[in-house]
């Protein structure tokens, strides 16, 4: 009897121990299941609200932030302040949109270290608004920008500022931003010393630099950038900064292949600007190093100033003539621009461009976009031009006044004939589209 009692007690004790272990194991499983089934709703809701806020305009986000404390916290999350465009004008003289001064103060106070992609748009192009932009720039001492753009919508208002004031504000960003990759500073008083500061702090990261119409920069200044910023892929500048040395620097083994080079050839006073010549060997070295580069050239010259240009083959791909250009120059374009992809001629005069267009069609095998403004072309020559280019003309913008009816085609007939060779319906434009 005693043995049986002991055996029963042992079995009972063993059973109780097993039940206790199973109970603990079930509690662990229950906790894990509860953790899977019950997410952190507060964080989940914040993530959802953050995604919604990213699609809302700033004013709507500001209004939504007043709904509750949680939404206000989302409103100030760093992800929403990495990209910002300051729109500046003088409310007393303009009804255009502007970034409110109180918002600017809040951004500088709470979010300056979050800013990475910043642009300043001087909407009314006033000196006062440009000064306001510089004041903001000078306070961005805690941020490390990746992109910076300075934009004057109507006129180059940054040029109205004292040069020292502008340079002081700009160098604050150059010094504190160690990873600047994109810089757009067209129409500003930037100079050679400030570019040296840029290079000293951002040479490893700079990939895009647009600085057309910067009169205080010399060829040596831009050459310093090309020599040190080997990752530069896009560059925009005026022709007076272009040199054989610059092209050779961009063609060195250390430098990456350039993807986009824009050159503005501008003359304000006829006969007073002397344009230098770039050697063919420099262009050859450049295109050998960067065979797929888009070379874009904008010409704003008077007819007598074209003499140094299109005398030998150059690798231009996109060509825009903003002022009247002679038949002779357009004839030389056909002979010297075999890589041409796009051609826009705003004005030519009263002499038909029949032979010149045929020459361009024959020799520019990659031409796919053409725009003609105040020019004259006979309908027969135009049809022949389209026939030679064929379906590769993806953009064909021709003013109706350009086409001169002849014995072969009237204006009514040319629509059908051109459409046939293009493989799509085509009509002349009633106004310029470029």
Secondary structure, 3 states (H helix, E strand, C coil): CHHHHHHHHHHHHHHHHHHHHHHHHHHHHHHHHHHHHCCCHHHHHHHHHHHHHCCCCHHHHHHHCCCCHHHHHHHCCHHHHCEEEEEECCCCCCCCCCCCHHHHHHHHHHHCCCCCEEEEEECCCCHHHHHHHHHHHHCCCCCCCCEEEEEECCCCHHHHCCHHHHHHHHHHHHHHCCCCCEEECCCCCCCHHHHHHHHHHHCCCCCEEECCCCCCCCHHHHHHHHHHCCCCCEEEEEHHHCCHHHHHHHCCCCCCCCCEEEEEEECCCCCCCCCCCCCHHHHHHHHHHCCCCEEEEEEECCHHHCCCCCCCCCCCCEEEEEEECCHHHHHHHHHHCCCCCEEEEEECCCCCCHHHHHHHHHHCCCCCEEEEEECCEEHHHHHHHHHHHHHHCCEEEEEHHHEECCCCCCHHHHHHHHHHHHCCCCCCECCCCC
